[in-house]
Amino acid sequence: MTLRFAFNTNGAANHRLADAVALIADSGFNGVALTLDHHHLDPMEEGWERRAEVLARDLAARNLGSVIETGARFLLDPRTKHEPTLLTADPAGRARRVAFLQRATEIGRILGSEAVSFWAGVPRPGVDHAQAWSWLREGVQQVLEHAEGTGVTAALEPEPGMLAETVDDWRRLQAELPGLSLALDLGHLLVTGERDPAAAVGEFADHLGTVTIEDMRRGEHVHLPFGEGEMDIPACLSALERIGFSRLVCIELSRESHRADSMIPASLRWLREHAA
């Protein structure tokens, strides 16, 4: 198997970042999917650049690649999960989200990351759908323009329940913003039922900025350890092999931090055994 795997640090939320990186490396992973958060390299805290440089040296010493994830729940607003978003009615709120995503690409430049993954958000009650889409297009364009200067791929991730929740939503946005890559979470396809996950790999092969894999059940947006859901993981891995996918394949198990010490190595063992 030629695929390269990364583990998302939101599945090691009870570990210090340096300890999480060490555990991921020692378990045999090829990279880290870094979820920027208040405890794992807060991008809005003074000294973020210095801490990013320290992390970059650690990753290089361990020969680890990276992807930047931006889905922290309460980083920008401690009272409202995931707010503000690119769809927030308040222009200042949207600007804060754009600034955060732009900062994420700057951190990606320092780390030499393959991509920055981000999502659209959920329109709040009373927000017109067409208006929300206009805000989304405007915000993503600003992120893309900034990312171009950093050399980091900006990839939108369709999320169940959000304004852009399907790969067809991504395709519509990408038609308006051709520089936009796709952050494909294969489990999300099982939740929405829009595509067979393995088939989607081939369909969107030319647009993949980053890929995430985990187990899931049909129609239920819960990230599960491998073997506990209904995903045909070996078929997805084979599809990624067939297209020659060389970027990191990220594992996201955000509910497993309480047993990260065992779950991180077990996840990679499962993938290697079942891919073989």
C-alpha positions in Angstrom: 0.0 0.0 0.0 1.4 3.4 -1.0 -1.2 5.6 0.7 0.0 8.0 3.4 -2.1 8.5 6.6 -2.5 11.3 9.1 -4.4 11.4 12.4 -6.4 14.5 13.3 -5.4 16.1 16.6 -9.1 16.7 17.5 -9.0 13.0 18.4 -6.2 13.7 20.9 -7.7 16.7 22.6 -6.6 15.6 26.1 -3.0 15.6 25.0 -0.6 18.5 24.8 0.1 19.1 21.1 3.7 18.0 21.3 2.7 14.8 23.1 -0.1 14.2 20.5 2.4 14.6 17.6 4.8 12.2 19.3 2.1 9.6 19.7 1.0 10.0 16.1 4.5 9.7 14.9 5.4 6.7 17.1 2.3 4.9 15.9 3.7 4.9 12.4 1.6 7.7 10.8 3.0 9.8 7.9 1.4 13.1 9.0 -0.7 15.1 11.3 -4.1 16.7 10.6 -3.8 19.7 12.9 -7.1 21.1 14.2 -6.3 24.6 15.2 -7.8 25.2 18.7 -7.2 27.0 22.0 -5.1 24.1 23.3 -3.5 23.0 20.0 -1.8 26.0 18.5 -4.3 28.8 19.0 -4.1 30.9 15.8 -5.5 34.0 17.5 -3.2 34.1 20.5 -0.1 36.2 20.7 3.0 34.2 19.7 1.2 31.9 17.2 3.9 32.3 14.6 6.7 31.3 17.0 4.7 28.2 18.1 4.1 27.3 14.5 7.8 27.5 13.8 8.5 25.2 16.8 5.9 22.7 15.5 7.3 22.9 12.0 10.7 21.8 13.3 9.2 19.0 15.2 7.2 17.7 12.2 10.3 18.0 10.0 12.4 16.1 12.5 9.8 13.3 12.6 9.4 13.4 8.8 5.7 14.1 9.2 3.5 16.0 6.7 0.5 18.0 7.7 -3.0 19.2 6.8 -4.6 22.2 8.6 -8.2 21.6 9.9 -10.4 24.5 11.0 -13.4 22.9 12.6 -12.8 23.8 16.2 -16.1 24.2 18.0 -15.7 27.2 20.2 -12.5 28.9 19.1 -14.1 32.1 17.8 -17.1 32.3 20.0 -17.0 30.6 23.5 -20.8 30.6 23.7 -22.0 29.5 20.3 -20.5 26.4 18.6 -18.8 27.1 15.2 -19.9 30.7 15.1 -19.2 33.1 13.4 -19.1 31.4 10.0 -18.8 32.6 6.4 -22.7 32.9 6.5 -23.1 35.0 9.6 -25.4 37.9 9.0 -23.1 40.3 10.9 -20.3 41.5 8.5 -17.8 41.7 11.3 -18.5 38.1 12.2 -17.9 36.9 8.6 -14.7 39.0 8.6 -13.5 37.2 11.7 -14.1 33.8 10.1 -12.2 34.9 6.9 -9.3 36.3 9.0 -9.1 33.0 10.9 -9.1 31.0 7.7 -6.4 33.3 6.2 -4.4 32.8 9.4 -4.8 29.1 9.0 -3.2 29.3 5.5 -0.3 31.3 7.0 0.3 28.5 9.6 0.0 26.0 6.7 2.8 27.9 4.9 5.1 27.7 8.0 4.4 24.0 8.4 4.6 23.2 4.7 1.1 21.8 4.9 -0.5 20.2 1.9 -3.9 21.8 2.4 -6.2 23.9 4.7 -9.6 22.3 5.0 -12.7 24.5 5.9 -16.5 24.4 5.7 -19.3 26.8 4.8 -21.3 26.9 8.0 -25.1 26.7 8.8 -27.3 29.7 7.9 -29.0 31.1 11.0 -32.8 31.4 11.2 -34.0 34.3 9.0 -31.0 34.3 6.6 -32.1 34.0 3.0 -30.5 31.1 1.1 -29.5 33.1 -1.9 -27.9 35.8 0.4 -26.1 33.1 2.4 -24.7 31.7 -0.9 -23.5 35.1 -1.9 -21.7 35.6 1.4 -20.2 32.1 1.1 -18.8 32.9 -2.4 -17.4 36.2 -1.2 -15.7 34.7 1.8 -14.3 31.7 0.0 -12.9 34.0 -2.7 -11.0 36.0 0.0 -9.6 32.8 1.4 -8.5 31.6 -2.0 -6.8 34.8 -2.8 -4.9 34.8 0.5 -4.0 31.1 0.2 -2.5 31.6 -3.3 0.1 33.8 -1.7 1.0 31.1 0.8 1.2 28.2 -1.6 -1.2 26.2 0.5 -4.2 24.5 -1.1 -7.5 25.8 0.1 -10.1 23.0 0.1 -13.8 23.3 1.0 -15.3 20.3 2.9 -19.0 19.6 2.3 -20.6 19.0 5.7 -24.0 17.4 6.4 -26.4 20.0 7.5 -24.4 23.0 6.3 -25.1 25.3 3.3 -22.6 23.4 1.2 -23.3 19.8 2.4 -22.9 17.7 -0.7 -20.2 17.3 -3.4 -22.7 18.8 -5.9 -22.8 21.9 -3.7 -19.0 22.0 -3.8 -19.1 21.6 -7.6 -21.5 24.6 -7.9 -19.2 26.8 -5.8 -16.1 25.6 -7.7 -17.8 26.5 -11.0 -17.8 30.1 -9.7 -14.4 29.9 -8.0 -12.2 27.6 -10.2 -9.3 27.7 -7.8 -11.2 25.9 -5.1 -10.2 22.3 -4.2 -12.3 19.6 -2.5 -11.8 18.4 1.0 -13.6 15.1 0.7 -14.7 13.3 3.9 -15.7 9.9 2.6 -17.9 9.2 5.6 -20.1 12.2 4.9 -21.1 10.6 1.6 -22.6 7.8 3.5 -24.5 10.2 5.7 -26.0 12.2 2.9 -26.4 9.2 0.6 -25.4 11.3 -2.4 -22.6 9.1 -3.7 -20.9 5.8 -3.2 -17.8 6.9 -1.3 -15.4 4.8 -3.4 -17.0 5.9 -6.6 -16.7 9.6 -5.6 -12.9 9.2 -5.3 -12.7 8.5 -9.0 -15.2 11.1 -9.9 -13.4 13.9 -8.1 -9.9 12.7 -8.5 -8.7 15.8 -10.2 -10.0 18.1 -7.5 -9.0 16.5 -4.3 -7.1 18.8 -1.9 -7.3 16.4 1.0 -9.3 13.3 2.0 -10.6 12.2 5.3 -11.7 8.6 6.2 -13.4 7.0 9.2 -16.2 4.6 9.7 -19.9 5.8 9.7 -23.4 4.5 9.5 -25.8 5.5 6.8 -27.7 8.7 7.6 -25.9 9.2 10.9 -23.2 11.9 11.2 -21.1 10.2 13.9 -17.4 9.5 13.3 -16.7 5.9 14.3 -13.6 3.8 14.8 -12.9 1.4 11.9 -15.0 -1.7 12.0 -17.9 -0.1 13.9 -19.9 1.4 11.0 -21.1 0.5 7.5 -18.3 2.0 5.4 -16.6 -0.2 2.9 -13.2 1.1 4.0 -11.1 -1.4 1.8 -13.0 -0.2 -1.3 -12.3 3.4 -0.5 -8.6 2.7 0.0 -8.4 0.7 -3.2 -10.1 3.7 -5.0 -7.5 6.1 -3.6 -4.7 3.7 -4.7 -6.2 3.5 -8.2 -6.1 7.2 -8.8 -2.5 7.4 -7.3 -3.6 9.7 -4.5 -0.3 10.9 -2.9 -1.6 13.4 -0.4 -2.3 12.5 3.2 -5.5 10.5 4.0 -6.7 11.9 7.3 -8.4 9.9 10.1 -10.9 12.0 12.2 -12.1 10.5 15.4 -13.0 13.5 17.5 -15.0 11.5 20.0 -12.1 9.2 20.9 -9.8 11.6 22.8 -10.4 9.7 26.1 -8.7 6.7 24.6 -6.3 8.3 22.1 -3.4 6.3 23.5 -4.8 3.1 22.2 -7.1 4.4 19.4 -4.3 6.2 17.4 -2.1 3.1 16.9 -5.1 0.8 16.6 -6.5 2.9 13.7 -3.4 2.6 11.6 -3.1 -1.1 12.4 -6.7 -1.7 11.2 -6.1 0.2 8.0 -2.9 -1.7 7.1 -4.5 -5.1 7.9 -7.6 -4.4 5.9 -6.0 -2.7 3.0 -3.7 -5.7 2.6 
